[in-house]
């Protein structure tokens, strides 16, 4: 999926242009910084930071989804230890320690994946709340993310 360049596909907090770092050479010396009255510059910098910040509605939506998709598997990972102790202490089944560790590690791994899914399954549009599980939002946001990676790699590789 190629990154889209029209303004309708852009997010409000997405940067408008990519800045390239100047190539450093050994012969270049750092230039002295002159003190200036930069009152207008500070206000424009503050407004650009606000424009690039994730809106509060979207960040709360992401946090709720991360808590849900990470919290359930992580809770199950911790509950695995208590359940295994309960089963072994009542002599119902003899569980090897490796089984308990692998099951709990599996749940903790799902919790880590849940963090990623929670962010990517949230709708990044302020007005659209998104669906319950967020599968379509995940596909859109995954495409945006991989498109940004590809364009960053192309810019890095180009001379």
C-alpha positions in Angstrom: 0.0 0.0 0.0 1.6 3.3 -1.1 1.4 6.3 1.2 -1.3 8.7 0.0 -0.2 12.3 -0.6 -3.6 14.1 -0.7 -4.7 16.1 2.3 -7.9 14.0 2.8 -5.9 10.9 3.8 -3.7 12.8 6.1 -4.3 12.9 9.8 -4.5 16.2 11.7 -1.4 15.3 13.8 0.7 13.9 10.9 3.7 16.0 10.0 3.4 17.8 6.7 6.9 17.4 5.5 9.9 15.3 6.3 13.0 17.1 7.3 16.4 15.8 6.1 19.4 16.1 8.4 22.3 18.0 6.9 25.2 15.8 6.1 28.1 16.4 8.5 31.6 16.6 7.2 34.8 16.6 9.1 35.8 20.0 7.8 32.6 21.7 8.9 32.8 23.6 12.1 29.8 24.4 14.3 28.5 27.9 13.7 28.1 30.2 16.7 24.6 30.8 17.7 23.5 34.5 17.8 21.0 35.6 20.4 17.9 37.1 18.8 14.5 38.2 19.8 12.5 35.3 18.6 9.1 35.9 20.1 7.2 35.0 16.9 9.3 31.9 16.3 8.5 30.5 19.8 4.8 30.9 19.3 4.9 29.2 15.9 7.0 26.4 17.3 4.5 25.9 20.1 1.5 25.9 17.7 3.3 23.4 15.4 3.9 21.1 18.4 0.2 21.3 19.2 -0.7 20.5 15.7 1.5 17.4 15.7 0.4 16.2 19.1 -2.1 13.3 19.2 -5.6 14.7 20.0 -6.8 14.0 23.5 -9.9 12.0 22.3 -7.7 9.7 20.1 -5.1 9.2 22.9 -7.8 8.2 25.4 -9.3 5.8 22.8 -5.9 4.3 22.3 -5.3 3.9 26.1 -8.7 2.2 26.6 -8.0 -0.3 23.8 -4.5 -0.9 25.1 -5.8 -1.5 28.6 -8.3 -4.0 27.3 -6.2 -5.9 24.8 -3.2 -5.9 27.0 -4.9 -6.2 30.4 -6.8 -9.4 29.8 -3.9 -11.5 28.6 -1.6 -10.1 31.3 -4.2 -10.9 33.9 -4.5 -14.4 32.6 -0.7 -14.7 32.6 -0.6 -13.8 36.3 -3.7 -16.0 37.0 -1.8 -19.0 35.5 0.6 -19.1 38.5 -2.3 -19.0 41.0 -4.3 -21.6 39.1 -1.3 -23.9 38.8 -0.6 -23.6 42.5 -4.2 -24.4 43.3 -4.2 -27.5 41.0 -0.8 -28.8 42.3 -1.6 -28.1 46.0 -4.9 -30.1 45.7 -3.1 -33.0 43.9 -5.5 -32.9 40.9 -2.8 -33.0 38.2 1.0 -33.0 38.4 2.0 -30.0 36.3 5.6 -29.7 35.3 7.1 -26.3 36.0 7.9 -25.8 32.3 4.2 -26.0 31.4 3.3 -23.3 33.8 6.1 -21.0 32.7 5.3 -21.5 29.0 1.6 -20.9 29.4 2.2 -17.8 31.4 4.9 -16.6 29.0 2.4 -17.1 26.2 -0.2 -14.9 27.9 2.4 -12.2 28.6 3.5 -12.3 25.0 -0.2 -11.8 24.0 -0.3 -8.9 26.3 2.7 -7.3 24.5 1.0 -7.9 21.2 -2.2 -6.4 22.7 -0.4 -3.1 23.3 0.4 -2.9 19.6 -3.0 -3.9 18.5 -4.6 -1.5 21.0 -2.8 1.5 19.4 -3.3 0.3 15.8 -6.9 -0.8 16.2 -8.1 2.6 17.5 -9.5 5.1 15.0 -7.0 7.9 14.6 -9.8 10.2 13.3 -11.2 12.4 16.1 -14.8 12.3 14.9 -15.0 8.6 14.1 -15.1 6.3 17.2 -14.3 3.1 15.2 -15.7 -0.4 15.6 -15.7 -2.6 18.7 -12.8 -4.8 17.7 -11.2 -2.4 15.3 -10.2 -4.8 12.5 -10.8 -2.3 9.7 -9.0 0.5 11.7 -6.1 -1.9 12.2 -5.8 -2.5 8.5 -5.8 1.3 7.7 -3.4 2.2 10.5 -1.0 -0.7 9.6 -1.0 0.5 6.0 -0.2 4.0 7.2 2.6 2.8 9.4 4.2 0.5 6.8 3.9 3.3 4.2 5.7 5.7 6.5 8.5 3.1 7.1 8.9 2.6 3.3 9.1 6.3 2.6 11.6 6.8 5.4 13.7 4.0 4.1 13.5 5.4 0.5 14.6 8.8 1.8 17.4 7.3 3.8 18.6 5.3 0.8 18.4 8.1 -1.8 21.5 10.2 -2.1 
